[in-house]
Amino acid sequence: MTETPPTPKQQRSIPWVVIMFFLVLFGVWLALTPPGLLGKLDAIGYAVCHRIDARSYHIGERQVPLCVRCTGMYLGAMLSIIFQLVQGRKGKYPPLKTILVMGLLALAFALDGVNSYLRLFPIMPGVYESQNWLRLVTGMSMGLAIGAAIVPAFHQTM
């Protein structure tokens, strides 16, 4: 059994159906999340981050929506993506030396993360006491590595 291809009128209506679906979905999300801009940011933060109070920055008494490591990771990825788009390196991966350095930065991110995780358990002390500045640096380094991989992969795929 063969299907008939959509008519031109049906093809034009498909994008509008998709747009309307996402607008309704966005409206439901807006209605069901906590009120205010900070409430919406908290809802997004809870979806992607653990938000442990001691591992987060605070503005006054208010905890920011992401922990320090996630803040660094997203900031680093954003900066890396912007840098690559400005440089115009479409589809070009970094040189091997740069990839090796980014691999070491990703390893530092993983080791600091495991150490921080172990410190949550009283019977398993970590190797060192991780500080927020170190979480920010390792998070940002991981974000730089993520951005360096995402942009070329996106351009080669598209």
MARBA-3410 file (N, C-alpha, C, O; in Angstrom, 1 decimal):
158
0.8,-1.2,0.0,0.0,0.0,0.0,0.9,1.2,0.0,1.7,1.4,0.9 ~ 0.7,2.1,-1.0,1.5,3.3,-1.0,0.7,4.5,-0.5,-0.5,4.6,-0.7 ~ 1.4,5.4,0.1,0.8,6.6,0.6,0.9,7.7,-0.4,2.0,7.8,-1.1 ~ -0.1,8.6,-0.5,0.0,9.7,-1.4,0.8,10.8,-0.7,0.6,11.0,0.4 ~ 1.6,11.5,-1.5,2.4,12.6,-0.9,1.4,13.7,-0.5,0.4,13.9,-1.1
1.9,14.5,0.5,1.0,15.6,0.9,0.9,16.7,-0.2,1.8,16.9,-1.0 ~ -0.3,17.3,-0.2,-0.5,18.3,-1.2,0.2,19.6,-0.8,0.6,19.7,0.4 ~ 0.4,20.6,-1.7,1.1,21.8,-1.3,0.4,22.5,-0.1,1.1,23.1,0.7 ~ -0.9,22.5,-0.1,-1.6,23.1,1.0,-1.3,22.5,2.3,-1.2,23.1,3.3 ~ -1.2,21.1,2.3,-0.9,20.4,3.5,0.5,20.7,4.0,0.8,20.8,5.2
1.4,20.8,3.0,2.8,21.1,3.3,3.0,22.4,4.0,3.8,22.6,4.9 ~ 2.2,23.4,3.5,2.3,24.7,4.1,1.7,24.8,5.5,2.1,25.6,6.4 ~ 0.7,23.9,5.8,0.1,23.9,7.1,0.9,23.2,8.2,0.7,23.5,9.4 ~ 1.8,22.3,7.8,2.6,21.5,8.8,3.4,22.4,9.7,3.4,22.2,10.9 ~ 4.2,23.4,9.2,5.0,24.3,10.1,4.1,25.0,11.1,4.5,25.2,12.2
2.9,25.5,10.7,2.1,26.2,11.6,1.5,25.3,12.7,1.4,25.7,13.8 ~ 1.3,24.0,12.4,0.8,23.1,13.4,1.9,22.9,14.4,1.7,22.9,15.6 ~ 3.2,22.7,13.9,4.3,22.6,14.8,4.5,23.8,15.7,4.7,23.7,16.9 ~ 4.4,25.0,15.1,4.6,26.2,15.8,3.5,26.4,16.9,3.8,26.7,18.0 ~ 2.3,26.1,16.5,1.2,26.2,17.5,1.4,25.2,18.6,1.1,25.5,19.8
1.8,24.0,18.3,2.0,23.0,19.3,3.1,23.5,20.4,2.9,23.4,21.6 ~ 4.2,24.0,19.9,5.2,24.5,20.8,4.8,25.7,21.6,5.2,25.9,22.7 ~ 4.0,26.6,21.0,3.4,27.7,21.7,2.5,27.3,22.8,2.5,27.8,23.9 ~ 1.7,26.3,22.5,0.8,25.8,23.6,1.6,25.1,24.7,1.3,25.3,25.9 ~ 2.6,24.3,24.3,3.5,23.7,25.3,4.2,24.7,26.1,4.3,24.6,27.3
4.7,25.8,25.5,5.4,26.9,26.2,4.4,27.6,27.2,4.7,27.9,28.3 ~ 3.2,27.8,26.7,2.1,28.4,27.6,1.8,27.6,28.8,1.7,28.1,29.9 ~ 1.7,26.3,28.6,1.5,25.3,29.7,2.7,25.4,30.7,2.5,25.4,31.9 ~ 3.9,25.4,30.2,5.1,25.5,31.0,5.0,26.8,31.8,5.3,26.8,33.0 ~ 4.7,27.9,31.2,4.7,29.2,31.9,3.6,29.2,33.0,3.8,29.8,34.1
2.5,28.5,32.7,1.4,28.5,33.7,1.7,27.6,34.9,1.3,27.9,36.0 ~ 2.5,26.5,34.7,2.8,25.6,35.7,4.0,25.8,36.5,4.2,25.2,37.6 ~ 4.9,26.7,36.1,6.1,26.9,36.8,5.9,28.0,37.8,4.9,28.8,37.7 ~ 6.8,28.2,38.8,6.6,29.2,39.8,6.5,30.6,39.2,7.1,30.8,38.1 ~ 5.8,31.5,39.9,5.6,32.9,39.3,6.9,33.7,39.3,7.9,33.4,40.1
7.0,34.7,38.4,8.1,35.6,38.3,9.3,35.0,37.5,9.4,33.8,37.3 ~ 10.1,35.9,37.1,11.3,35.5,36.3,12.2,34.6,37.0,12.7,33.5,36.5 ~ 12.5,34.9,38.3,13.4,34.0,39.1,12.7,32.7,39.3,13.5,31.7,39.4 ~ 11.4,32.6,39.5,10.8,31.3,39.6,10.9,30.5,38.3,11.1,29.3,38.4 ~ 10.8,31.1,37.2,11.0,30.4,35.9,12.5,29.9,35.8,12.7,28.8,35.4
13.4,30.8,36.2,14.8,30.4,36.1,15.1,29.2,37.1,15.9,28.3,36.8 ~ 14.5,29.3,38.3,14.6,28.2,39.2,14.1,26.9,38.7,14.7,25.8,38.9 ~ 13.0,26.9,38.0,12.4,25.7,37.4,13.4,25.1,36.3,13.5,23.9,36.3 ~ 14.0,26.0,35.5,15.0,25.5,34.6,16.2,24.9,35.3,16.8,23.9,35.0 ~ 16.7,25.7,36.4,17.8,25.2,37.1,17.6,23.9,37.8,18.5,23.0,37.8
16.4,23.6,38.3,16.1,22.4,39.0,16.1,21.2,37.9,16.4,20.1,38.3 ~ 15.9,21.5,36.7,15.8,20.5,35.7,17.2,20.1,35.2,17.4,18.9,34.8 ~ 18.2,20.9,35.4,19.5,20.6,34.8,20.7,20.6,35.9,21.8,20.3,35.6 ~ 20.3,20.8,37.1,21.4,21.0,38.2,20.9,20.5,39.5,19.7,20.6,39.8 ~ 21.8,20.0,40.3,21.5,19.6,41.7,21.2,20.7,42.6,20.3,20.6,43.6
21.8,21.9,42.4,21.5,23.1,43.2,21.8,22.9,44.7,21.0,23.5,45.5 ~ 22.8,22.2,45.1,23.2,22.1,46.5,23.6,23.5,47.0,24.4,24.2,46.4 ~ 23.0,23.9,48.1,23.1,25.3,48.6,24.6,25.7,48.8,25.0,26.8,48.5 ~ 25.4,24.8,49.4,26.7,25.1,49.8,27.6,25.2,48.5,28.7,25.8,48.5 ~ 27.1,24.7,47.4,27.9,24.6,46.2,27.4,25.6,45.1,27.5,25.4,43.9
26.7,26.6,45.6,26.0,27.6,44.7,26.4,29.0,45.2,26.7,29.2,46.3 ~ 26.4,29.9,44.2,26.6,31.3,44.6,25.2,31.9,45.1,24.2,31.4,44.8 ~ 25.3,33.0,45.8,24.1,33.6,46.3,24.2,35.1,46.0,25.3,35.7,46.1 ~ 23.1,35.7,45.7,23.0,37.1,45.6,22.1,37.6,46.7,20.9,37.4,46.7 ~ 22.8,38.2,47.7,22.1,38.5,49.0,21.7,37.2,49.6,22.6,36.3,49.9
20.5,36.9,49.9,20.0,35.7,50.5,19.5,34.7,49.4,19.2,33.6,49.8 ~ 19.5,35.1,48.2,18.9,34.3,47.1,19.9,33.5,46.4,20.9,34.0,45.9 ~ 19.6,32.2,46.3,20.5,31.3,45.6,20.3,31.4,44.1,19.2,31.5,43.7 ~ 21.4,31.5,43.4,21.3,31.6,41.9,20.7,30.2,41.4,20.9,29.2,42.0 ~ 20.1,30.2,40.2,19.5,29.0,39.7,20.4,27.8,39.4,19.9,26.7,39.3
21.7,28.0,39.2,22.6,26.9,39.0,23.7,26.9,40.0,24.1,27.9,40.6 ~ 24.3,25.7,40.2,25.4,25.6,41.1,26.6,26.2,40.4,26.5,26.6,39.2 ~ 27.7,26.3,41.1,28.9,27.0,40.6,29.5,26.2,39.4,29.8,26.8,38.4 ~ 29.5,24.9,39.5,30.1,24.1,38.4,29.3,24.2,37.1,29.8,24.4,36.1 ~ 27.9,24.1,37.3,27.1,24.2,36.1,27.1,25.6,35.5,27.1,25.8,34.3
27.2,26.6,36.4,27.3,28.0,35.9,28.6,28.1,35.0,28.5,28.7,33.9 ~ 29.7,27.6,35.5,31.0,27.7,34.7,30.8,26.9,33.5,31.3,27.3,32.4 ~ 30.2,25.7,33.5,30.1,24.8,32.3,29.3,25.5,31.3,29.7,25.5,30.1 ~ 28.1,26.1,31.6,27.3,26.7,30.6,27.9,28.0,30.1,27.8,28.4,28.9 ~ 28.6,28.7,31.0,29.2,30.0,30.6,30.4,29.7,29.6,30.6,30.3,28.6
31.2,28.6,30.0,32.3,28.2,29.1,31.8,27.8,27.8,32.4,28.1,26.7 ~ 30.8,27.0,27.7,30.2,26.5,26.4,29.7,27.7,25.6,30.0,27.7,24.4 ~ 29.0,28.6,26.3,28.5,29.8,25.5,29.7,30.6,25.0,29.6,31.0,23.8 ~ 30.7,30.9,25.7,31.8,31.6,25.3,32.6,30.9,24.1,33.0,31.5,23.2 ~ 32.7,29.6,24.3,33.4,28.8,23.2,32.6,28.9,21.9,33.2,29.0,20.8
31.3,28.7,22.0,30.5,28.7,20.8,30.5,30.1,20.1,30.7,30.2,18.9 ~ 30.4,31.2,20.9,30.5,32.5,20.4,31.8,32.8,19.7,31.9,33.3,18.6 ~ 32.9,32.3,20.4,34.2,32.5,19.8,34.4,31.8,18.5,34.9,32.4,17.5 ~ 33.9,30.6,18.4,34.0,29.9,17.2,33.2,30.4,16.0,33.6,30.4,14.9 ~ 32.0,30.9,16.4,31.2,31.5,15.4,31.8,32.8,14.9,31.7,33.1,13.7
32.4,33.6,15.8,33.0,34.8,15.3,34.3,34.5,14.5,34.5,35.2,13.5 ~ 35.0,33.5,14.8,36.2,33.1,14.1,35.9,32.5,12.7,36.7,32.5,11.8 ~ 34.6,32.0,12.6,34.2,31.4,11.3,34.9,30.1,11.0,35.1,29.7,9.9 ~ 35.1,29.3,12.1,35.7,28.0,11.9,34.7,26.9,11.6,34.6,25.9,12.4 ~ 33.9,27.1,10.6,32.8,26.2,10.4,33.3,24.8,10.0,34.0,24.6,9.0
32.9,23.8,10.8,33.2,22.4,10.5,34.6,22.0,10.8,35.0,20.9,10.5 ~ 35.5,22.9,11.3,36.9,22.5,11.6,37.1,22.2,13.0,36.8,23.1,13.9 ~ 37.5,21.0,13.3,37.9,20.7,14.7,39.2,21.4,15.1,40.0,21.7,14.2 ~ 39.4,21.6,16.4,40.7,22.2,16.8,41.8,21.3,16.5,41.6,20.1,16.2 ~ 43.0,21.8,16.5,44.2,21.0,16.3,44.4,19.9,17.4,43.8,20.1,18.4
45.1,18.9,17.1,45.3,17.8,18.1,45.8,18.2,19.4,45.4,17.8,20.4 ~ 46.8,19.2,19.4,47.3,19.7,20.7,46.2,20.3,21.5,46.1,20.1,22.7 ~ 45.3,21.1,20.9,44.2,21.7,21.6,43.2,20.7,22.1,42.7,20.8,23.2 ~ 43.0,19.6,21.3,42.1,18.6,21.7,42.6,17.9,23.0,41.9,17.5,23.9 ~ 44.0,17.6,23.0,44.6,17.0,24.1,44.5,17.9,25.4,44.2,17.3,26.5
44.7,19.2,25.2,44.6,20.1,26.4,43.1,20.1,26.9,42.9,20.0,28.1 ~ 42.2,20.1,26.0,40.8,20.1,26.4,40.4,18.7,27.0,39.6,18.7,27.9 ~ 41.0,17.7,26.6,40.8,16.4,27.2,41.3,16.4,28.7,40.7,15.8,29.6 ~ 42.5,17.0,28.9,43.0,17.2,30.3,42.1,18.0,31.1,41.9,17.7,32.3 ~ 41.5,19.1,30.5,40.6,19.9,31.3,39.3,19.2,31.6,38.8,19.3,32.7
38.8,18.3,30.7,37.7,17.5,31.0,38.0,16.5,32.1,37.1,16.2,32.9 ~ 39.2,16.0,32.1,39.6,15.0,33.1,39.6,15.7,34.5,39.2,15.2,35.5 ~ 40.1,17.0,34.5,40.1,17.7,35.8,38.7,18.0,36.2,38.4,17.9,37.4 ~ 37.8,18.3,35.3,36.4,18.4,35.7,35.8,17.1,36.3,35.2,17.2,37.3 ~ 36.1,16.0,35.7,35.6,14.7,36.2,36.2,14.4,37.6,35.5,14.0,38.5
37.5,14.6,37.7,38.2,14.3,39.0,37.7,15.2,40.1,37.4,14.7,41.2 ~ 37.5,16.5,39.8,37.0,17.4,40.9,35.5,17.1,41.2,35.1,17.1,42.3 ~ 34.7,16.7,40.2,33.4,16.3,40.4,33.3,15.0,41.3,32.4,14.9,42.2 ~ 34.1,14.0,41.0,34.1,12.8,41.8,34.5,13.1,43.2,33.9,12.6,44.2 ~ 35.6,13.9,43.4,36.0,14.3,44.7,34.9,15.0,45.5,34.7,14.7,46.7
34.2,15.9,44.8,33.1,16.7,45.5,32.0,15.7,45.9,31.4,15.9,46.9 ~ 31.7,14.8,45.0,30.7,13.8,45.3,31.0,12.9,46.5,30.2,12.7,47.3 ~ 32.3,12.5,46.5,32.7,11.7,47.7,32.6,12.4,49.0,32.3,11.8,50.0 ~ 32.8,13.7,49.0,32.7,14.5,50.2,31.3,14.6,50.8,31.1,15.0,51.9 ~ 30.3,14.2,50.0,28.9,14.2,50.5,28.7,13.1,51.5,27.7,13.1,52.3
29.5,12.0,51.4,29.4,10.9,52.3,30.4,11.0,53.4,31.6,11.0,53.2 ~ 29.9,11.0,54.7,30.9,11.1,55.8,31.9,10.0,55.9,33.0,10.2,56.3 ~ 31.6,8.8,55.4,32.5,7.7,55.6,33.5,7.6,54.4,34.5,6.8,54.5 ~ 33.3,8.5,53.4,34.2,8.5,52.2,34.8,9.9,52.0,34.3,10.6,51.2 ~ 35.8,10.2,52.8,36.4,11.6,52.6,37.0,11.7,51.2,37.7,10.8,50.8
36.9,12.9,50.6,37.6,13.1,49.4,39.0,13.4,49.6,39.5,13.4,50.7 ~ 39.7,13.6,48.5,41.2,13.8,48.5,41.4,15.2,49.0,42.4,15.4,49.8 ~ 40.6,16.2,48.7,40.8,17.6,49.1,39.4,18.2,49.2,38.4,17.7,48.7 ~ 39.4,19.4,49.9,38.2,20.2,50.0,38.0,21.0,48.8,38.8,21.9,48.6 ~ 37.0,20.7,48.0,36.8,21.5,46.8,36.2,22.8,47.1,35.2,22.9,47.9
36.7,23.9,46.5,36.2,25.2,46.7,35.3,25.7,45.5,35.5,25.1,44.5 ~ 34.5,26.7,45.7,33.7,27.2,44.7,34.5,27.7,43.5,34.1,27.6,42.3 ~ 35.6,28.4,43.8,36.4,28.9,42.7,36.9,27.8,41.8,37.0,27.9,40.6 ~ 37.3,26.6,42.4,37.8,25.5,41.7,36.7,24.8,40.9,36.9,24.4,39.7 ~ 35.5,24.8,41.4,34.3,24.3,40.7,34.0,25.1,39.5,33.7,24.6,38.4
34.1,26.5,39.7,33.9,27.4,38.5,34.9,27.2,37.4,34.6,27.1,36.3 ~ 36.2,27.1,37.8,37.3,26.9,36.8,37.1,25.6,36.1,37.2,25.5,34.9 ~ 36.9,24.5,36.8,36.8,23.2,36.1,35.5,23.1,35.3,35.5,22.5,34.2 ~ 34.4,23.7,35.8,33.2,23.8,35.0,33.4,24.6,33.7,32.9,24.2,32.7 ~ 34.1,25.7,33.8,34.3,26.5,32.7,35.2,25.8,31.7,35.0,25.9,30.4
36.2,25.1,32.2,37.1,24.4,31.3,36.3,23.3,30.5,36.5,23.0,29.3 ~ 35.4,22.6,31.2,34.6,21.6,30.6,33.7,22.2,29.5,33.4,21.7,28.5 ~ 33.1,23.4,29.9,32.3,24.1,28.9,33.0,24.5,27.7,32.5,24.4,26.6 ~ 34.2,24.9,27.8,35.1,25.3,26.6,35.3,24.0,25.7,35.2,24.1,24.5 ~ 35.5,22.9,26.4,35.7,21.7,25.6,34.4,21.2,24.9,34.4,20.8,23.8
33.3,21.4,25.6,32.0,21.0,25.0,31.7,21.9,23.8,31.3,21.4,22.7 ~ 31.9,23.2,24.0,31.7,24.1,22.8,32.6,23.8,21.7,32.2,24.0,20.5 ~ 33.8,23.5,22.0,34.8,23.2,20.9,34.4,21.9,20.1,34.8,21.8,19.0 ~ 33.6,21.1,20.7,33.2,19.8,20.1,31.8,20.0,19.4,31.6,19.5,18.3 ~ 31.0,20.8,20.0,29.6,21.0,19.5,29.5,21.8,18.2,28.8,21.3,17.2
30.2,22.9,18.1,30.1,23.7,16.9,30.6,23.0,15.6,29.9,22.9,14.6 ~ 31.8,22.3,15.6,32.2,21.6,14.4,31.2,20.4,14.1,30.9,20.1,12.9 ~ 30.8,19.7,15.1,29.9,18.6,14.9,28.6,19.1,14.3,28.0,18.4,13.4 ~ 28.1,20.2,14.8,26.8,20.8,14.2,27.0,21.1,12.8,26.2,20.8,11.9 ~ 28.1,21.8,12.5,28.3,22.3,11.1,28.6,21.1,10.1,28.1,21.1,9.0
29.2,20.0,10.6,29.5,18.9,9.7,28.2,18.1,9.6,28.0,17.4,8.5 ~ 27.3,18.1,10.6,26.0,17.4,10.5,25.1,18.1,9.6,24.4,17.5,8.8 ~ 25.0,19.4,9.7,24.0,20.2,8.9,24.6,20.5,7.5,23.9,21.1,6.7
END
